[in-house]
Amino acid sequence: MSYSRILKWISGIFELVLAIPIVGGAIVIGTGYSALGFMLILHAVTLILSLRNQEAIYGSVWGILTSLLAWIPIIGWVLHLIAAILLMISGSKKNKTLSLSAKPTLTTPNTPDSTDLFCCREYFLL
């Protein structure tokens, strides 16, 4: 398990705790809103590690958005809950390595060489 997946689970659990209506509000207000700053840094680190490992980043991006907008009472609760769900989903997925060097190919029927773009130009000219 990569560090980014571990951090997704940790930040997902933290977000879930902050999504508990009275408890989360007490933590955020009791820390003088510095809990949101800590979560912003945690999500940024998770985002950087996820980008480096070519993993899904939607949970971390949503977490950053949540950290910036969670000071709004009802909206903060909803955002924390959504962030927790997204982080745990992305943390549970296996690492799918994306190859950026792969050559895209066209797969059109009845063409002698489907990787040649010039033989298939009539399909693009509609």
Residue pairs with C-beta under 8 A, 6 or more apart in sequence:
2 49
2 53
2 55
2 95
3 49
4 46
4 49
4 50
4 52
4 53
4 55
5 55
5 91
5 95
6 91
7 42
7 45
7 46
7 49
8 46
8 50
8 59
8 60
8 87
8 88
8 90
8 91
9 87
9 88
9 91
10 42
11 39
11 42
11 43
11 46
11 59
11 60
11 63
11 87
12 59
12 83
12 84
12 85
12 86
12 87
12 88
12 91
13 84
14 39
14 42
15 39
15 63
15 66
15 80
15 81
15 83
15 84
15 87
16 80
16 81
16 84
16 88
17 23
17 24
17 27
18 24
18 27
18 28
18 35
18 39
18 70
18 80
19 77
19 80
19 81
19 84
21 77
24 76
24 77
24 80
25 73
25 76
25 77
27 35
28 35
28 36
28 70
28 71
28 76
33 71
36 67
36 68
36 70
36 71
37 67
39 63
39 66
39 67
40 64
40 67
40 68
42 63
43 60
43 63
43 64
43 66
43 67
44 60
44 64
46 59
46 60
46 63
47 57
47 60
47 61
47 64
50 56
50 57
50 60
50 90
51 57
53 95
54 95
54 96
54 97
54 98
55 90
55 93
55 95
55 96
56 90
56 93
57 90
58 86
58 90
59 83
59 86
59 87
59 88
59 89
59 90
59 91
60 87
60 90
62 79
62 82
62 83
62 86
62 87
63 83
63 86
63 87
65 79
65 83
66 76
66 79
66 80
66 82
66 83
69 75
69 76
69 79
70 76
70 79
70 80
103 115
105 114
105 115
106 114
106 115
106 117
106 120
107 114
108 114
108 120
108 123
111 119
111 120
112 119
113 119
114 120
